[in-house]
Amino acid sequence: MQILVGEENMAQAPSSDVQYVLDNEIKEWHFHIYFLQRNDAQHKAALALRDSVLRLRRDGAFIAVPLHRVNTGPIGPHPAGSYEIWCPAESFAAVFSYLCLNRGDLSVLVHSLTREQRKQVQISSNFFAPP
């Protein structure tokens, strides 16, 4: 893979090698749902969204697994109350779409899961929040 060097930063040129692209396809994703820990309405909304994801998974809408742990305050790199939802690549579009349409005032961080998870969170994460 070629590295392009600009005046202020370095960026990788996109690969056009088919085997490389297939071998490095992202297989799993994490969504982190954030809520303000001192905001009871947001905490309840976050739990209601989690319950809805569980029901939709049960009913076959998509494959997504909300992890049972709900952090009621900041922990690690997460600045607020949060929980995470895992999903495979095959369900990414459905889960992403559902969260975009149903997150209300909650913020969501989405990132790929790879062998180099910390690096990938810094490079390939996306954050969507209320306007």
Disulfide bonds with the S-S distance in Angstrom:
none
